[in-house]
Amino acid sequence: MAPDPSRRYRRDIDGLRAIAVTAVVLFHAGLSPLKSGFTGVDIFFVISGFLIGGIVYRDVGTKRFRFDTFYARRAARILPALMAVIAFVTILGVVLASPQDYRQIAIGAMAALSGWSNILFWRQVNYFSPDAHLDPFLMTWSLGVEEQFYLLFPFLLLALRRMQRSFVLVVIGVLCLGSLVLAIIGMGRWPTAVFYLLPTRAWELGAGTFLAIARSGATRPLPALPANILGFAGIGLVVLSVCLFNEHTPFPGLAALLPVGGTLALVLAEGSVFNRTILSARPFVGVGLISYSWYLWHWPLMALTWLCMAQAPRPAQLVVVAFVSLGLAVLSWRYIEQPFRHVRLPSRTVLLRYGSATALCGVALAAIYMSHGFPARFNPALQITEASLAAGRGGSCLANYGDARPNTSFACMHDTGRLQIALLGDSHAAALAPALARIAHEGGYDFVQFTKSSCPPLMGATRLMPQHPGHAATCALYNERAMALVASNPEVQLVVLTGYWSAPYEADAGNDAYVDPAHPVDDGVVAGIARMRDALIRTETTLTQAGKKVIVLGDVPHFRLDPAREAVTAFMPVRAWIEHQLDPALALAGGIAPLPWVVTPSPSIENAVRVAATTIGGITYASLYERFCTPQGCRFSRESASLYADSQHLSGVGGEFALKGLIDVAPSTMADK
């Protein structure tokens, strides 16, 4: 009888691993043909479920499964290379990471070691979270999903150990279907949770496990004809999955059926011509063998490259980094993975050693975290700069995706009985909140802030975002409620409306658009801009009829570089030197970027906002772009202080610069209640 398919070594599966890891690495390098190379992770999930899930099923069935043996093997497989990468990043971080960056490195490394990276990034990722490409351990979120799956999965099979294989398959099939349905439903309300968390990813690992269990009684591969059909169909689906989607595609969900289905087909098509001649070829197998190390090493090197540059690295630069990481992966596989993986020791001894090593690493990383990233490494002015920039990133008064109810807590609806100034808009409006709140308080007014990510303050139009399927509806509902609260409140005297007006039609916005909330269908750019203009007029009319004074602000310039990172790098000699080597053209005199480094707003959108503000009487309009820019360039820093918290959101200092002398309110004489 042939060995169990999930136990027997298969060269073609290593070849499939090579496709998966290459897709992920080249996608991260920014190569445009691989717009959805991130689906390589989904391929890994299916392979892992097929191999590891199949082994657990076999061992449980033969009563040889032991938790200590299973987890000792997992530790020996995962931890040695991971610890080497953590040590490498932590050492380089001494000179390349600012205190806040170093603190994030520490918490990311601790999460990676303990298997909860996916939960960490789910909690951290929001509109104002640090750029994902700057976190060296972001790639470990998938390890967290796998380890959580294998923490629970053996218990399920042990509970079903007396059941027939057909019943086990039904249970796993139902659980996979439930996980997929949850992912599809959740994409509209909790897209970040769906992407990172086990309940909505389990079906991918479960699909591989289902196939392993279904094939556990097979004595030979499929016949040639069905195997060849499946093989070529499978690689077709896999190729489509790494090229067809982009970062705006709702994922995972129905779209993830493409890589998962393609992988299942290729795993099942063991004897196909494609599996035997292509996937089993030496180059594919070689890359597949080092795929885990390559996956671990490529991302930290790319993240550190991003960290050292004020503007995005070019794909050619990241491809070079990818090849460097491939060399490190070969060394890692040969001198770290292989020796540690094949050490012959009792399982409990292995677990004790890895547990002790993990604890020691955790202590060192906790020291970095608790010390706030050892700020004494650099000029004290760096810590002040970072604190100033962090103060401008979001806050509880910026509603996230999925939130449809304005925050009416005292922090956002400050009401002591005085007259009020209200701010309505999206995250760009929220960036102005600290400066506007100061202006309000100095004039004796209370301050009200109702802001929601990617949700401009419009009545009768909303922003369609395909990557957030439910956003158009929640944005419209949020604005309806916020407008009602402000219009009906007699204490609100002045309302400031602003937002990232051109966002839906920027080059990187995907298929976003301004649409009718009742019929959220994109009917073209011209119609969308007209709809936005009419909705802004309707918003202004509602507020002026309620007796409010209204100020409409055009948006600030959006840079192709990160002014905040440039401000931080200025205090870090090694990072500044590397930046100069990687981008010698970066010569930013006096904090002004030349116009080629600025995302110029669409004149038609700027004009639409201006027309909407001047169509009805009593509305004040100001272009913030004109306050920052001249024909020569746009200002992003002043007196060594960054005016931006990232490439498009103002910092606290930037908000002060934008509003200085612009909003002049008469002192409130209304006494407190």
C-alpha positions, 0 to 999 in steps of 0.5 A: 500500500502506498504511504499516506499522501499527506505523509509522503514527501512530494517534490511538486508541493515544494514546487508549489511553495516556490510559486507561493513565496515568489508571488509574495516576495515580488508583490512586496517588491512592487512588480505590477504584473503580480498585483495580488501576489499576496494570495501566495499566503492563501496557497501556503495555508492550503498546503499547510492544512493538507500536510500538517492537518493530514499528519494529525488526522493519521496520528490521532487515528492510529492513537500515536498523537502526542501533544508534546511531540506535535508541538516540539516539531512545530517549535523546531520548525518555526522558532530557530529561523524566526529567532535569527530574524528577530535578533538581526532586526533588533540589532540593526534597529539600534541605529536604524529605528527611532524610539517609536519604531524600536518600540513597535519592533519589540512588540511585533517581535514578542507577538511573533514569538508567542503566536499572536501577530495577527491579533496584534496587527488587527488591533493596530491597523486603522486609518492612522496606524503606522504604515504597514510596510514599515513594520519588520514583523508584519509578515508573521501575521500568517504564522499567528493564524497557523499556530492558533489553528494548530493549537485548536485543531488537534482537539477537534480531531481527538473529539471526533476520533471514534467517528467514521471518516465520512462524518469527520469530513462532514464536520470539517466541511461544515466548519469550513463553509461557516468560516467562509460565509463569516468572511464574506459577511464580515468583509462589509463591516470588519474587513481588517478582522476578516483579513487577520483573524483565525475564524475567517481564515480557518476555512483555507487551512481546513480546505487543505485538511479536508483534502488530506482526510478525503485522500487518506485511504487512496492507494495511488494518484488520480488517473492521467486524464483527470490529473492533467485536467486538474493540474492545468486548471489549478495552475491557471487559477493560481496564476489568475489569483496572483495577477487578477486582484489588487489591494482594493479587492475585498479579500479574503472572501469569494475572491480567495476561492481562486487561490484556494481552489487552484491549490487544491486542484494542484495538490490533488493532481499529483501525477499530472504533466505539470506537477511532474515536469514543472513543479517537480523541477529542481529550481522550483523544489530548491526555492520551495525548500527555502520558502519559509526562510525566504518568507521570513527574511524578505519582509524585514529587509524591505521594511528597513529599506522603506524606513530609511527612505522618505519616499517609496523605494523603486521596484528595482531597489526592492527587487535587489533587496529580494535577491539579498534576502534570497541569499540570506534565506539559503544560509538560514535554511542550511545553517539554522533550519536544517540543524535545529529541525533534525536534532534528536532530543526528547520532545519535552526537552525540546519544548523546555529549551525553546520555552526558555529561549523564548522567555529570554528573548521576551525579557530583552524585547520587553526591556526595549518596549518598557524603555520606550525604545531606548530614546537615549540613543539619539538627540533628545529633540528626536523624542520631542519630534516623535511625540508631536507627530504622534499627537496628530494621528487620529484619536477616539473622535475619528470613527473607523470603518464600520462605525455609523454612529458619531462619538458623543462622549465629552471628549468629542462633544465638549459641552459646558454650556458655552457656544460651540464650534463644530468640525465635520469631515474625514481623517483630513478634517480630524488632523485639523482638530487640535488646532481648531479646538485651540482656536475655539477654546481661546475664543471661549467656545466649546468644540465639537468633532464628528469625523469618520475615516474616508467619509467627507461631510456630504448629504446626498452623496457618499464615498463608495470603497469596494475594498470596504463593501459596507462603507458607502452605507455607513458613511451616509448614515454617519453623516446623516446623524452627525448633521442632525446633531449639529443642525439641531443644536442651537449652541453650535454657531460655526461649522467647519467642513473639510475633507480629502475631496479628491480621494476617490479619484486619486491614482491609488484609490482603486474603483472608489467614487462618489455615489448616491447613497440610495443607489451606490453605483459608480456612473463615472468621474464627471457624474461623481464630481457633480454629485459631490458638488451638489451634495456639498451645496445641500449640506451647506444649505441645511446648516445655513438654514439652521442658523449656522455660519459655515466655513468650507476648506479645500484640502491640503497637498498630498506628498509622494514622500513622507515628511514625518519620516524625513523629520525623524531621519534628520536626527539619525546619522546612520539612517540619514546616510543610508537615505542619501545612498538610496536616494541621492536626489533627495535634496529638500531645501528649506522644507519645500518639496518640488511639485513633481513630489506632490500629488497635484489635486484634480482642478475639476474637484478643486473647482467643484468644492469652490463652486459649491462654497460660493453658490449660496451666500454666507459661506466662507471658502479657503484653499489650504493647498494655496496656503502650503504651495507656490508654483515652485513647490509645497511646504512640508516642514518649517523650522525643522518641525514637520507639518505632516504626520504622514504623507497626507495628514497634517501634524499638530504643527501643520494644523496650526500653520494651516489655520493661522489667521484663517478662522477668526471668531468673535469671543463667546460671551455665553456663560457656563450653565 
